[in-house]
Amino acid sequence: MEEKARGRLNEHNKIVMCGRNYYYAHRIMSEQFPKENLSIMHDKMDKTKTSIPRLHIKSKSIVGTNLGLSLIGMRTHGHKT
């Protein structure tokens, strides 16, 4: 079982590195040729993974509702004017 889990982790790590290498290659292209290329990195975290403040006292108008809250980060490279 441990060997199977290790194999799955290695496969996951390969996929992650492929995604990172893809991003790095496009980032370099957008830095070298900024008018022809645009590279955007997007990351999203929900409130369970962050220390985003939460409402401790809810008003009557929002009691029973689920306020979805997330943090989104964007970084762009290229298309410099």
C-alpha positions, 0 to 999 in steps of 0.5 A: 500500500505504501508503495502504491501511495508513493507512486501516486505522489510521484505521478502527482509531482510530475504533473505539477512540475509539467504545469510549472515548466509550462508556465515558466516557458510562457513567462519567459516568452512574454518577458522577451516578446511582451507585445506578442505574448501575455502570461497569466498566473491564477491562484484561488484559495477558499477561506478554510485555507486562509486567515481571512477575517470571518464575521463573528456577529451576523446581522439578521439579514444574513443569518442562515445564508452561506457567504462564499469568500475566497481569495484570488491572486493574479500575476501577469507578464507581457503586453507592456506598452 
